Amino acid sequence: MAGFSAGLLLALSLHLVQSRTHLAYTLQETVCKVPAILGDITPESVPLRADCHRGALWEPMRSSWAATQPALTEGLAFLKTATHHDRLRYPVTTPPPFHQTEAAQRSPSLTQIVDDVVAQLEAQGWPTASVSISLVDLTGDCCTYAGYQDQAPRYPASIVKLFWLVALYGHYDADKLQPEVDVYPDDEDLMVHYSNNGASSRVVDALTQTESGEALEGSELADWISARQTLNDYFLLANYPDLNIAHKTFPVPDLGMASRVGRDAQFADGAAAASATESLTRNYLTTAAAARLLYEIDTGQAISPAWSDRIKQHLRHSTDPAAWQWEDPNAIAGFFGEYLPPDVQLYTKLGFTFDDGRQEAAIIASPEGQTRFILVMFANDSVYSQAETTFPEVARQVYDQMQQRTQTQSPAGRPGHQ
């Protein structure tokens, strides 16, 4: 540590800090491993409901400072390419212990449930090459998992907004942004519960210290793209699978932007920056990544238990038609919640475009909490944009089969979640 500090002071004295490009990867991890000695910030603006589930928590893993010889050797090189953007990292670096081995008494298996969904889609003539599914049983020993093409990167539409909300709360928790100062008080709910693109645009601007606007040139564009990509780094440094969540969702009526223009279009076109590769020209996620994030939210690990509960409140939607049919826009019609019983617990984020179909990531639980599961489905084909009953049918089919699994589990081993 002393040697590295001396290296830093020497580098500063030699005026080697000359650029604001990407952090060098080797020292990037060293910086991100500085322990954040911060207490939990309890959200005050949104009261927590009594029915918010807080499962068994994992201690967020924050690596200690590692003053290794490679770090010392490359310390000066790091300073030469030091960026002006802080490199925060999502605190949970170990993926959940999802597994596919099941106890013999659990029937049907999760694999069978997922296979049945795919078979039903095929029987109805829907394309399945563009479909990905992840299913997690939240009851019993964590966590039985099954997937279909769950590692395929697909356009997630507005599901990226859930990741942005988690990153926002991470910035609040690290005291890098201030609630109700850097982001409008209503923008969190507008972004996630109502999927408002104007609110989402403002959150992305706050997180990355960038703005949409006219085209940029040279180093200005490179710096702007680098800042946007810190959204990706926040999760990639925590060992999330490959993802890109650095593009805004459009249109943004608040800015008069019907589609990408200016620097947003340059980013999408991969212009003027070596880091803007073809694979980064559009947002993408896997259903497995969305399922992991929902699991960490449900178990209170997403930033902290208090922040996780607050996230769930933004995701909560009633499946009672007497409630949701009056909500405009609503997250129920044409999606998982429409055919579920009216008293089911539903925490969901959906995506929809006319060209890329439907996407949804949800925590679903029976009223008494005996049946609890995560269901994520991306159907990236324009035919699903018109398929208004497909997602409701899938969710009801999965819910009924998960209820059957609960009934086949021995009463002594059946956990309850309240």
Secondary structure by P-SEA (a helix, b strand, c coil): caaaaaaaaaaaaaccccccccccccaaaaaaacccccccccccccccccccccccccccccccccccaaaaaaaaaaaaaccccccccccccccccccccccccccccaaaaaaaaaaaaaaaccccccbbbbbbbccccccccccccccccccccccaaaaaaaaaaaaaaaccccccccccccccccccccccaaaaaaaaaaaccccccccccaaaaaaaaaaaaccccccccccccccccccccccccccccccccaaaaaaaaccccccccccccbbbbcaaaaaaaaaaaaacccccaaaaaaaaaaaccccccccccccccccccccccccccccbbbbbcccccccccbbbbbbbbcccccccbbbbbbbcccccccccaaaaaaaaaaaaaaaaaaaacccccccccc
